[in-house]
Amino acid sequence: MITFLKYFQLIVSFLLIISILLQNKTSGFSAGSMTSTTAIQTTRRGAEKVIFNATIIFAVLFVLTSLAFLFLA
């Protein structure tokens, strides 16, 4: 079981890193604080929404596997 969790967490962490790197660079806190006061509010659509949701899922899976390691060790 521990071996499965190690490999699963390795795969999830790799996918989490990739999904974070694929996200749009102009969204988030840094874009809002660096632009003028006339910022345009947009919604996520298409691939951007899929990548955003995948990032959340991978982050939750990473935390759950970390907690599983804590309880199994």
TORMARDO-485271 format. One record per residue (C-alpha): x, y, z negated. Coordinates in pm, whole numbers, plus 50000, padded with zeros to 5 digits. Example, Ala and Ser with C-alpha at 12.3 -4.5 7.8 and 13.67 -1.06 7.14 Angstrom:
% residues 2
512304955049220513674989449286
END
This chain:
% residues 73
500005000050000502815024049916504525016750247501315024050437500915057050250504495067150329504005062150702500535077750695501835108750517504725111150761502325110851056499925135450891502725159450802504025158551160500525165451297500035193551044503265210451153502325207251520498815220951464500185250851273502695258451546500025256351817497815282651655497525317151805500315339951686498185371651686495545359251440495685360951066496965385050804500045398050983498105408651292495505427151090498005446650883500225456651176497575469951415495655502451420492395507651235490315498351541490805460751516488475438751720486775410251538486605378351745485345343151681487245311351752486075292452058487205262352256490685248852194491475275051931488565263151718489575226551760493175233851656491975254651358489665226751237492355200351294494785220751082492315221250794491695183750824495425175750834496075198050533493345180650331494665146350432498175156750331496995167849987494955135949940497895113450031500115133249793497595127949515497405090849602501175088549564500875105449225498315080449098499965049549248503475057249124
END
